[in-house]
Amino acid sequence: MLELKNVSVRFRSRSRSVDAVRDASLHVERAEVFGIVGASGAGKSTLLRTINLLERPSEGQIWSGGRNIAALRGEALRRERLNIGMVFQHFNLLHSQSVFANIALPLRAAGQSKTAIEKRVAELLELVELGGMGKAMPSQLSGGQKQRVGIARALANRPGILLCDEPTSALDLETTESILNLLAGINQKLGVTIVIISHEMAVIKKICHRVAVMKDGEIVENKPVYELFAHPEHPFTRELVAKSLDLRLPERVLAERPGTILRLVFLGTRAEDPILNEITYRFSVAANILHGRIEYIDGRPIGILIISLEGEPERLHLAITYLQNSVARLEIIRHE
């Protein structure tokens, strides 16, 4: 297990002091994929870099393998870093070196033999689906292939923890999907603990088991990914979730569409039930779908519908009361 306890990172200059991370605490279970999400400047990268002590915390502790690694120095720290691989946003490959040499770099630094290096690099090239490309140069690779080389290099010394700093933000949508699938497969096959930071909720939805939300250097929410989308509590988290689901109605629809307009949130199997048919049949109201979708997060559905209801006032009241008792959340956007 990886645990951060009350970690703060303070940058000082002659004229001022900046708190990049303030009193951050979180724990990451072994072999899970843990996400840290937030806007640019929230402190995500700084917090991530404290885990392998590329940034030393000004305050707090970082526990891994039963010891506070924030206290390590010298050779003890170097050995600990062998257990922590890192994948960077812009790949950080040596452009004058081949794919083989880039992946072999941490193995050579760890004093591995030539035979062991050749065997391990071949294994890693197959793992990241770049078999036979060891002699290629980075300039010959696509962005996705470069990131695969970066992932292979990070895994070279068989780390227990893999840190991913915005690993898909420089990639297109299709390549992002393939890299996230690769990371998920590595997590499942090798049991590697992954900590991934992103400003994109789509990345968090796709791969993470749990997530911490950061704002202005603080962790404002921390829970399983499904629960975060189902029950966002902090105003910033609610804003992130709303933008991710993108269920805004055009002003024209709000102005022209008659009736009461509701936003409904369904959780679990209820998201797949024909509830609009039920209220139409039970209460003789007209229900029209204006917007909606079902998201499957960690294999569990979250359904969101924006509907208009028309009918006699008493019937509308009964229908809305029924919906309030049937869905996870109901918001009246406009009442007529």
VEXZADREN-156260 format. One record per residue (C-alpha): z, y, x; residue in three letters. Coordinates in nm, 2 decimals, padded with zeros to 4 digits. Layout:
<sites>
        w        v        u   seza
        Z        Y        X    ALA
...
</sites>
This chain:
<sites>
        w        v        u   seza
    00.00    00.00    00.00    MET
   -00.08    00.36    00.11    LEU
    00.17    00.63    00.00    GLU
    00.18    01.00    00.06    LEU
    00.51    01.17    00.00    LYS
    00.54    01.54   -00.05    ASN
    00.25    01.62    00.19    VAL
    00.18    01.99    00.26    SER
   -00.08    02.13    00.50    VAL
   -00.05    02.49    00.61    ARG
   -00.31    02.67    00.82    PHE
   -00.18    02.97    01.01    ARG
   -00.35    03.25    01.18    SER
   -00.21    03.57    01.34    ARG
   -00.26    03.76    01.01    SER
   -00.18    03.51    00.74    ARG
   -00.08    03.16    00.63    SER
   -00.29    02.94    00.39    VAL
   -00.14    02.65    00.20    ASP
   -00.44    02.41    00.18    ALA
   -00.23    02.13    00.03    VAL
    00.11    02.18   -00.14    ARG
    00.37    01.90   -00.20    ASP
    00.11    01.63   -00.28    ALA
    00.24    01.28   -00.35    SER
    00.04    00.97   -00.45    LEU
    00.03    00.60   -00.39    HIS
   -00.27    00.38   -00.35    VAL
   -00.24    00.00   -00.42    GLU
   -00.39   -00.25   -00.18    ARG
   -00.76   -00.32   -00.26    ALA
   -00.80   -00.06   -00.52    GLU
   -01.05    00.23   -00.53    VAL
   -00.86    00.55   -00.57    PHE
   -01.04    00.88   -00.64    GLY
   -00.94    01.24   -00.57    ILE
   -01.14    01.49   -00.77    VAL
   -01.15    01.87   -00.79    GLY
   -01.36    02.18   -00.74    ALA
   -01.46    02.30   -00.39    SER
   -01.17    02.45   -00.21    GLY
   -00.91    02.24   -00.40    ALA
   -00.78    02.07   -00.09    GLY
   -00.94    01.73   -00.14    LYS
   -01.09    01.69    00.21    SER
   -00.78    01.83    00.38    THR
   -00.56    01.58    00.19    LEU
   -00.80    01.29    00.27    LEU
   -00.80    01.38    00.64    ARG
   -00.42    01.36    00.66    THR
   -00.44    00.99    00.59    ILE
   -00.59    00.92    00.93    ASN
   -00.42    01.22    01.08    LEU
   -00.74    01.42    01.15    LEU
   -00.52    01.68    00.99    GLU
   -00.15    01.66    01.06    ARG
    00.07    01.74    00.76    PRO
    00.29    02.04    00.80    SER
    00.55    01.86    00.58    GLU
    00.58    01.52    00.42    GLY
    00.52    01.16    00.51    GLN
    00.23    00.92    00.51    ILE
    00.33    00.55    00.47    TRP
    00.09    00.26    00.55    SER
    00.19   -00.09    00.64    GLY
    00.56   -00.02    00.60    GLY
    00.58    00.27    00.84    ARG
    00.54    00.65    00.84    ASN
    00.22    00.69    01.04    ILE
    00.26    01.07    01.04    ALA
    00.51    01.02    01.32    ALA
    00.27    00.83    01.54    LEU
    00.12    00.97    01.86    ARG
   -00.09    00.84    02.15    GLY
   -00.18    00.48    02.17    GLU
    00.01    00.38    01.86    ALA
   -00.19    00.63    01.66    LEU
   -00.52    00.51    01.81    ARG
   -00.43    00.15    01.71    ARG
   -00.35    00.26    01.36    GLU
   -00.68    00.44    01.33    ARG
   -00.86    00.12    01.39    LEU
   -00.73    00.02    01.04    ASN
   -00.88    00.33    00.88    ILE
   -01.26    00.37    00.86    GLY
   -01.42    00.70    00.75    MET
   -01.75    00.77    00.57    VAL
   -01.87    01.13    00.59    PHE
   -02.07    01.35    00.35    GLN
   -02.35    01.43    00.60    HIS
   -02.35    01.09    00.77    PHE
   -02.25    01.21    01.12    ASN
   -02.49    00.97    01.30    LEU
   -02.59    01.02    01.67    LEU
   -02.95    01.11    01.63    HIS
   -03.04    01.01    01.99    SER
   -02.90    00.66    01.93    GLN
   -03.05    00.36    01.74    SER
   -02.90    00.23    01.42    VAL
   -02.75   -00.06    01.62    PHE
   -02.59    00.18    01.87    ALA
   -02.44    00.39    01.60    ASN
   -02.28    00.09    01.43    ILE
   -02.17   -00.05    01.77    ALA
   -02.00    00.28    01.88    LEU
   -01.64    00.20    01.74    PRO
   -01.67   -00.16    01.86    LEU
   -01.74   -00.04    02.21    ARG
   -01.46    00.21    02.19    ALA
   -01.23   -00.08    02.09    ALA
   -01.33   -00.28    02.40    GLY
   -01.53   -00.56    02.22    GLN
   -01.76   -00.78    02.43    SER
   -02.14   -00.75    02.41    LYS
   -02.16   -01.09    02.23    THR
   -01.90   -00.99    01.97    ALA
   -02.07   -00.65    01.92    ILE
   -02.41   -00.81    01.86    GLU
   -02.27   -01.06    01.61    LYS
   -02.06   -00.80    01.42    ARG
   -02.34   -00.54    01.40    VAL
   -02.58   -00.81    01.26    ALA
   -02.32   -00.90    01.00    GLU
   -02.28   -00.54    00.90    LEU
   -02.65   -00.47    00.88    LEU
   -02.68   -00.76    00.63    GLU
   -02.37   -00.63    00.44    LEU
   -02.52   -00.29    00.38    VAL
   -02.87   -00.43    00.31    GLU
   -03.04   -00.30    00.63    LEU
   -03.11   -00.63    00.80    GLY
   -03.37   -00.61    01.07    GLY
   -03.33   -00.23    01.11    MET
   -03.11   -00.22    01.41    GLY
   -03.38   -00.07    01.64    LYS
   -03.47    00.21    01.40    ALA
   -03.37    00.57    01.48    MET
   -03.18    00.79    01.23    PRO
   -03.49    01.02    01.20    SER
   -03.68    00.72    01.05    GLN
   -03.42    00.66    00.78    LEU
   -03.38    00.80    00.43    SER
   -03.06    00.97    00.32    GLY
   -02.94    00.66    00.15    GLY
   -03.02    00.44    00.45    GLN
   -02.83    00.69    00.68    LYS
   -02.52    00.66    00.46    GLN
   -02.55    00.28    00.47    ARG
   -02.54    00.30    00.85    VAL
   -02.23    00.53    00.82    GLY
   -02.06    00.28    00.59    ILE
   -02.14   -00.01    00.83    ALA
   -02.00    00.19    01.12    ARG
   -01.68    00.27    00.93    ALA
   -01.63   -00.10    00.86    LEU
   -01.71   -00.21    01.22    ALA
   -01.34   -00.28    01.32    ASN
   -01.26   -00.45    00.99    ARG
   -01.03   -00.17    00.85    PRO
   -00.80   -00.22    00.56    GLY
   -00.86    00.13    00.44    ILE
   -01.19    00.31    00.39    LEU
   -01.19    00.69    00.35    LEU
   -01.50    00.84    00.18    CYS
   -01.54    01.22    00.20    ASP
   -01.80    01.32   -00.07    GLU
   -02.02    01.02    00.04    PRO
   -02.29    01.08   -00.22    THR
   -02.31    01.46   -00.26    SER
   -02.61    01.48   -00.02    ALA
   -02.80    01.21   -00.21    LEU
   -03.02    01.21   -00.52    ASP
   -02.91    01.04   -00.84    LEU
   -03.08    00.70   -00.78    GLU
   -02.95    00.68   -00.43    THR
   -02.60    00.78   -00.54    THR
   -02.60    00.49   -00.78    GLU
   -02.70    00.24   -00.51    SER
   -02.44    00.37   -00.26    ILE
   -02.16    00.36   -00.53    LEU
   -02.27    00.00   -00.61    ASN
   -02.25   -00.09   -00.24    LEU
   -01.90    00.06   -00.21    LEU
   -01.78   -00.13   -00.52    ALA
   -01.92   -00.45   -00.38    GLY
   -01.75   -00.40   -00.05    ILE
   -01.42   -00.34   -00.23    ASN
   -01.46   -00.66   -00.43    GLN
   -01.59   -00.88   -00.14    LYS
   -01.37   -00.76    00.14    LEU
   -01.06   -00.64   -00.04    GLY
   -01.08   -00.30    00.14    VAL
   -00.88   -00.02   -00.01    THR
   -01.11    00.28   -00.07    ILE
   -01.00    00.64   -00.11    VAL
   -01.30    00.85   -00.22    ILE
   -01.31    01.22   -00.29    ILE
   -01.57    01.40   -00.51    SER
   -01.62    01.70   -00.72    HIS
   -01.83    01.49   -00.96    GLU
   -01.66    01.31   -01.25    MET
   -01.96    01.08   -01.28    ALA
   -01.87    00.93   -00.93    VAL
   -01.51    00.88   -01.04    ILE
   -01.61    00.71   -01.37    LYS
   -01.85    00.48   -01.19    LYS
   -01.63    00.34   -00.91    ILE
   -01.26    00.43   -00.93    CYS
   -00.96    00.25   -01.07    HIS
   -00.72    00.55   -01.06    ARG
   -00.77    00.91   -00.98    VAL
   -00.57    01.22   -00.88    ALA
   -00.69    01.57   -00.99    VAL
   -00.65    01.85   -00.75    MET
   -00.65    02.23   -00.82    LYS
   -00.55    02.50   -00.57    ASP
   -00.40    02.26   -00.33    GLY
   -00.19    02.07   -00.58    GLU
   -00.22    01.74   -00.76    ILE
   -00.21    01.83   -01.13    VAL
   -00.27    01.49   -01.28    GLU
   -00.27    01.13   -01.15    ASN
   -00.34    00.83   -01.37    LYS
   -00.58    00.54   -01.43    PRO
   -00.94    00.66   -01.48    VAL
   -00.97    00.54   -01.84    TYR
   -00.65    00.71   -01.93    GLU
   -00.76    01.03   -01.76    LEU
   -01.07    01.04   -01.98    PHE
   -00.90    00.92   -02.29    ALA
   -00.59    01.15   -02.26    HIS
   -00.65    01.44   -02.02    PRO
   -00.33    01.65   -02.01    GLU
   -00.37    01.94   -01.77    HIS
   -00.61    02.22   -01.89    PRO
   -00.82    02.18   -01.57    PHE
   -00.85    01.81   -01.63    THR
   -00.96    01.87   -01.99    ARG
   -01.22    02.11   -01.86    GLU
   -01.35    01.85   -01.61    LEU
   -01.37    01.58   -01.87    VAL
   -01.54    01.81   -02.12    ALA
   -01.81    01.91   -01.87    LYS
   -01.86    01.55   -01.76    SER
   -01.92    01.44   -02.12    LEU
   -02.13    01.75   -02.20    ASP
   -02.09    01.74   -02.58    LEU
   -02.14    02.11   -02.65    ARG
   -02.32    02.21   -02.97    LEU
   -02.58    02.49   -02.95    PRO
   -02.47    02.81   -03.13    GLU
   -02.77    02.77   -03.37    ARG
   -02.63    02.44   -03.50    VAL
   -02.29    02.59   -03.55    LEU
   -02.43    02.89   -03.73    ALA
   -02.68    02.70   -03.95    GLU
   -02.53    02.36   -04.03    ARG
   -02.32    02.36   -04.35    PRO
   -02.00    02.18   -04.40    GLY
   -01.68    02.11   -04.20    THR
   -01.75    02.02   -03.84    ILE
   -01.52    01.78   -03.66    LEU
   -01.50    01.63   -03.31    ARG
   -01.37    01.27   -03.31    LEU
   -01.25    01.07   -03.01    VAL
   -01.24    00.69   -03.05    PHE
   -01.07    00.46   -02.80    LEU
   -01.11    00.08   -02.73    GLY
   -01.29   -00.14   -02.98    THR
   -01.25    00.13   -03.25    ARG
   -01.53    00.32   -03.07    ALA
   -01.77    00.05   -03.18    GLU
   -01.66    00.04   -03.55    ASP
   -01.88    00.19   -03.83    PRO
   -01.62    00.44   -03.94    ILE
   -01.87    00.69   -04.08    LEU
   -02.00    00.43   -04.32    ASN
   -01.63    00.37   -04.42    GLU
   -01.56    00.73   -04.51    ILE
   -01.90    00.77   -04.69    THR
   -01.83    00.47   -04.90    TYR
   -01.46    00.54   -04.96    ARG
   -01.46    00.91   -05.03    PHE
   -01.82    00.99   -05.14    SER
   -01.88    01.25   -04.87    VAL
   -02.19    01.31   -04.67    ALA
   -02.13    01.25   -04.29    ALA
   -02.40    01.37   -04.05    ASN
   -02.39    01.31   -03.67    ILE
   -02.46    01.62   -03.47    LEU
   -02.38    01.49   -03.13    HIS
   -02.22    01.18   -02.97    GLY
   -02.20    00.91   -02.72    ARG
   -02.00    00.60   -02.61    ILE
   -01.89    00.59   -02.25    GLU
   -01.78    00.26   -02.09    TYR
   -01.51    00.33   -01.82    ILE
   -01.36    00.04   -01.64    ASP
   -01.53   -00.18   -01.90    GLY
   -01.35   -00.01   -02.19    ARG
   -01.53    00.22   -02.44    PRO
   -01.45    00.58   -02.52    ILE
   -01.65    00.71   -02.82    GLY
   -01.70    01.08   -02.89    ILE
   -01.87    01.21   -03.21    LEU
   -01.93    01.56   -03.34    ILE
   -02.00    01.53   -03.72    ILE
   -02.04    01.75   -04.02    SER
   -01.88    01.66   -04.35    LEU
   -01.99    01.78   -04.69    GLU
   -01.85    01.71   -05.03    GLY
   -01.59    01.82   -05.29    GLU
   -01.28    01.98   -05.14    PRO
   -01.04    01.71   -05.25    GLU
   -01.28    01.44   -05.12    ARG
   -01.31    01.62   -04.79    LEU
   -00.94    01.65   -04.75    HIS
   -00.89    01.27   -04.82    LEU
   -01.17    01.19   -04.57    ALA
   -01.03    01.41   -04.30    ILE
   -00.68    01.26   -04.35    THR
   -00.82    00.91   -04.32    TYR
   -01.00    01.00   -04.00    LEU
   -00.69    01.15   -03.85    GLN
   -00.51    00.82   -03.90    ASN
   -00.81    00.62   -03.77    SER
   -00.92    00.79   -03.45    VAL
   -00.74    00.87   -03.12    ALA
   -00.80    01.24   -03.16    ARG
   -00.95    01.48   -03.42    LEU
   -01.04    01.84   -03.37    GLU
   -01.16    02.07   -03.65    ILE
   -01.43    02.29   -03.49    ILE
   -01.51    02.46   -03.82    ARG
   -01.36    02.42   -04.17    HIS
   -01.54    02.50   -04.49    GLU
</sites>
